[in-house]
Amino acid sequence: MKKPSKKSETEFCKVCRLHHDQGSRHKYFPRHKDFLSTFLDRFRSKIADVRFFLKNPSVLRPEEQSQNRVWCVFCDEDIVELGSSFACSKAINHFASSDHLKNVKQFLWKNGPAMDCIDDFRISEADVAKWRRKCQSLGNEDASSFKGSCGQSGTSNDIHNKLAFKTMDKIENVPAPHINSHHSNDVMPLQYNTNKFQISHSELSGVAHHASYLNMDASHLPLCTDPLSHLPGNGFGKDSIASRTKDFPSNGNYCNQEDKKQIKGSYSSPDGLVVTSISSSHSSDACGNVHSGAPPPWLDANDGKSSNVQLNQSDMSSFQAKIPGKTRKLNPNRVGAEWAERRKIEIEMEKRGHGINNKIDADWLPNFGRVWQSGTRKESRKEFEKEKRKLVKPESISIESEPVKVQPYISKRARRESVENGCG
Amino acid sequence: MSSYLLKTLTKKEEIDRIIRDTIDEVLVLRFGRCTDAVCLHHDDILAKSATDVSKFAKIALVDVDSEDVQVYVKYFDITLFPSTIFFFNAHHMKLDSGTADHTKWVGAFHIKQDFIDVVEEIYRGAMKGKMIVQCPVPPERIPKYQLLYKDV
């Protein structure tokens, strides 16, 4: 025997934003689960932004403090960064606090899903400790050098210089495997300039590292002993190119790259553009090219098809003649459908000038129904035709016959009476 | 003024041509005189509605005083003016408005919307294969008249 389901008190679900009396069963409903997943995804993106500043602390300017705010959905609290010197500092402290952890646990218990995703919505103490150390180091350095930006914030225009200073120092002191682990999950900082000054770097490290530079592989970072000498302003690029004409032709000729050994078809132009050349397997001498004035390949390909295209067009036009102007399919059972189709074909043929008799028969009349009380409309037409014939015949006869004497109308009764009177 | 906006036909050839060239659209032919007051009122409503129904209907005026047109006047048993006759693909469409004559609309429409409704109803019926449709105009706005059928 089925127990009647107990109706619990009406409560408000924060996720679905509706009142329900389903009690604890509500969190298992698919609609609630859908809403929950979007709800949590939104918060995950917010906390991802906060984690970014956790790993890359940046100074928060006073005018930006009011804009830097986060709403915590678990604690129902708006975290505003008023009075904080680093971006998202209050948010980081909040997400690491025990109160927030308690609220997250309560939320997950009440609304589902399982508790294993609890770490997605909080920040660990270890991360906070690292962040604090970074903030201390930031605070110790010269404020004017890092005013408005730090690391990969991108607000400074001299990002290349700063990165060169910071990253090159790190590279000097730290071996390559450690760099890999340090930057394994994050976006790689710009280890080198991607402008003409890249050539200066490549020359020092040797030709063998060129491919690695182009592929931006962290494991092949060069250990430059004197990186500062190759910073922008040295004007080093062109000279280095000229001295290596064997490997990197600077005349801009992009053909015949088969002689290259170290780099597979890529080289740098004097302007600093890194381009990749293609092998000349399909040489242009046999067919000609745009410079030699050869016809374009698409016209050559279509020469054989042009006649077919013309034939197809004529077929298409005849097909389209059936439906000029309107592409949508009309009801074949509509009134006068057959007549309409025939007429469309006639019109199309007239347009093409196929010499159809354009003159309409003088006696043509539409399919009609005059006023009639019974029978079909065709009968009414037959009646009209009869009347027409009668009209024609009497007219022809009356010309020959004597003129008709017009007499006043005498009713039938009067006529009968006169006959009776006459008889009687 | 409506004659500037709507085409006036005076010959049988013109009427034949317009009937034959109107394909998959309702053709509205008004038989009347441009000097008659009721016809003028009717023509004004037709002219104003012409653009609204242009996608599925065409409107033309026929001058009943023209000699060429008399065969059509007799053909359609037109005795009262203005009379409006509807065609679809050269087929005469009937309109059951509760009056004695279902083959035409006798008199003027009261408002523009009535005319548009009638044309729309005819178009819908014709597209479904119906040759007679029910008039959507309420009875109070349908002109009343006495029909002489076969001179009776």
Interface residues (C-beta under 8 A of the other chain):
Chain A: K326 L330 N331 N333 R334 V335 G336 A337 W339 A340 R343 K344 I347 I360 A362 W364 L365 P366 N367 F368 G369 R370 V371 Q373 R377 F384
Chain B: K12 E13 D16 R17 I19 R20 D21 I23 D24 V71 K74 Y75 F76 D77 F87 F88 N89 A90 H91 H92 M93 K94 D101 T103 G125 A126 M127 K128 G129 K130 M131 L147 Y149
